[in-house]
Amino acid sequence: MAVTKVSSTTHFFHRQGGGEPTTGQWTPNADIYVKDDGLVIKVELAGMKSDSLEITVEGQRLRINGVRPDCCRSPNCSFLVMEISYGPFETTLDLPPGYDLSQAKAIYVNGFLRIDVPPARQPKTKTTKVPISEGV
């Protein structure tokens, strides 16, 4: 089973003082694992509110985006180290076949977004008879 992370990561690390940091799009850290009852996607999104997150599904593609505000620092500060990413983010995951994204459930607790994706239901095999017509 392969999960492909589609979006690229752009991080801004400011390690010297002076100037206003550049903002850019970033990609949050994620864990993806399989359980008996499906696939679990866990995304680290500390400092956000659930109403600033958006999850969209396109076929087997899952897109998570939002904006993490930087509302805790004073406007005239000079960073010595800046390792926390702020601003808009987006991550896109192409999931393998066998999971039903239309039935996914998401919950945001303590800075982590957890998305549970159940396995796709196998169509029930039903025995039917195919009528045979008499040839002329």
C-alpha positions as CSV (number, residue, x, y, z in Angstrom):
1,M,0.0,0.0,0.0
2,A,1.4,3.4,-1.0
3,V,0.2,6.8,0.1
4,T,1.6,9.7,-1.9
5,K,2.0,13.1,-0.4
6,V,1.4,15.4,-3.3
7,S,2.2,18.9,-2.2
8,S,5.7,20.1,-1.6
9,T,7.0,21.5,1.6
10,T,8.1,25.1,1.9
11,H,9.4,26.1,5.4
12,F,10.8,29.4,6.4
13,F,13.5,29.2,9.1
14,H,14.8,32.5,10.2
15,R,17.9,32.0,12.4
16,Q,19.3,35.5,12.5
17,G,17.8,38.6,14.0
18,G,16.5,41.6,12.1
19,G,13.8,42.3,9.6
20,E,10.3,41.0,9.2
21,P,10.0,37.2,8.4
22,T,8.9,36.2,5.0
23,T,5.7,34.2,5.0
24,G,5.0,31.3,2.7
25,Q,2.9,28.3,2.3
26,W,3.9,25.4,4.5
27,T,2.9,21.7,4.9
28,P,2.1,20.3,8.4
29,N,3.5,17.1,9.7
30,A,1.3,14.1,9.3
31,D,1.2,10.4,10.4
32,I,-0.8,7.9,8.3
33,Y,-1.4,4.4,9.5
34,V,-3.6,1.4,9.0
35,K,-5.9,-0.2,11.6
36,D,-8.3,-3.1,11.4
37,D,-11.2,-0.6,10.9
38,G,-9.5,1.5,8.2
39,L,-6.9,4.2,7.6
40,V,-6.0,7.0,10.1
41,I,-4.6,10.3,9.1
42,K,-3.3,12.4,11.9
43,V,-2.1,16.0,11.1
44,E,-0.2,18.3,13.6
45,L,-2.0,21.7,13.5
46,A,-1.3,23.4,16.9
47,G,-2.6,26.9,17.4
48,M,-5.6,26.6,15.1
49,K,-9.3,26.4,15.4
50,S,-11.4,23.8,13.6
51,D,-13.3,26.5,11.7
52,S,-10.1,27.6,10.0
53,L,-9.6,24.2,8.5
54,E,-11.0,22.8,5.3
55,I,-11.0,19.2,4.1
56,T,-12.0,18.3,0.6
57,V,-12.2,15.0,-1.2
58,E,-11.8,14.5,-5.0
59,G,-11.9,10.7,-5.8
60,Q,-9.1,9.1,-3.8
61,R,-7.4,12.5,-3.2
62,L,-7.7,14.2,0.2
63,R,-6.8,17.9,0.5
64,I,-6.4,19.7,3.9
65,N,-5.9,23.4,3.9
66,G,-6.3,26.4,6.2
67,V,-4.5,29.3,7.8
68,R,-2.5,29.3,11.1
69,P,-2.5,32.8,12.5
70,D,0.5,34.3,14.2
71,C,-1.4,36.2,16.9
72,C,0.9,35.7,19.9
73,R,3.9,37.9,19.1
74,S,4.4,41.6,19.3
75,P,4.5,43.4,15.9
76,N,8.0,44.9,16.5
77,C,9.9,41.8,17.5
78,S,13.1,40.6,16.0
79,F,13.4,36.8,15.8
80,L,16.5,34.9,17.0
81,V,15.0,31.6,15.9
82,M,11.7,31.1,14.0
83,E,10.8,27.4,13.4
84,I,7.0,27.6,13.7
85,S,5.2,28.0,10.4
86,Y,2.4,30.5,10.2
87,G,0.1,31.6,7.4
88,P,-1.7,29.5,4.7
89,F,-1.0,25.8,4.3
90,E,-2.1,22.9,2.2
91,T,-1.4,19.2,2.1
92,T,-2.8,16.8,-0.5
93,L,-2.7,13.0,-0.1
94,D,-3.5,10.5,-2.8
95,L,-4.8,7.5,-0.9
96,P,-4.6,3.9,-2.3
97,P,-7.7,2.1,-3.5
98,G,-9.7,0.2,-0.9
99,Y,-10.7,3.2,1.3
100,D,-14.0,5.0,1.2
101,L,-13.2,8.8,1.5
102,S,-16.9,9.6,1.2
103,Q,-17.4,8.0,4.6
104,A,-14.4,9.8,6.3
105,K,-14.9,11.3,9.7
106,A,-12.7,14.1,11.1
107,I,-12.1,15.4,14.6
108,Y,-9.8,18.2,15.8
109,V,-8.5,17.8,19.4
110,N,-5.6,19.4,21.2
111,G,-3.9,20.6,18.1
112,F,-4.3,17.4,16.1
113,L,-6.6,16.8,13.2
114,R,-7.6,13.1,13.0
115,I,-9.3,11.7,9.9
116,D,-10.6,8.1,10.0
117,V,-11.2,6.6,6.6
118,P,-13.1,3.2,6.6
119,P,-12.3,0.5,4.1
120,A,-14.4,0.4,1.0
121,R,-17.2,-2.0,1.3
122,Q,-16.9,-5.0,-0.9
123,P,-20.0,-5.4,-3.1
124,K,-22.0,-8.3,-1.9
125,T,-21.8,-11.2,-4.3
126,K,-25.3,-12.1,-5.2
127,T,-26.0,-15.2,-7.3
128,T,-28.3,-14.5,-10.2
129,K,-29.4,-16.5,-13.2
130,V,-28.8,-15.2,-16.6
131,P,-31.7,-16.1,-18.9
132,I,-30.8,-18.0,-22.1
133,S,-33.0,-17.4,-25.1
134,E,-33.6,-20.0,-27.8
135,G,-31.7,-19.3,-31.0
136,V,-33.4,-19.6,-34.4
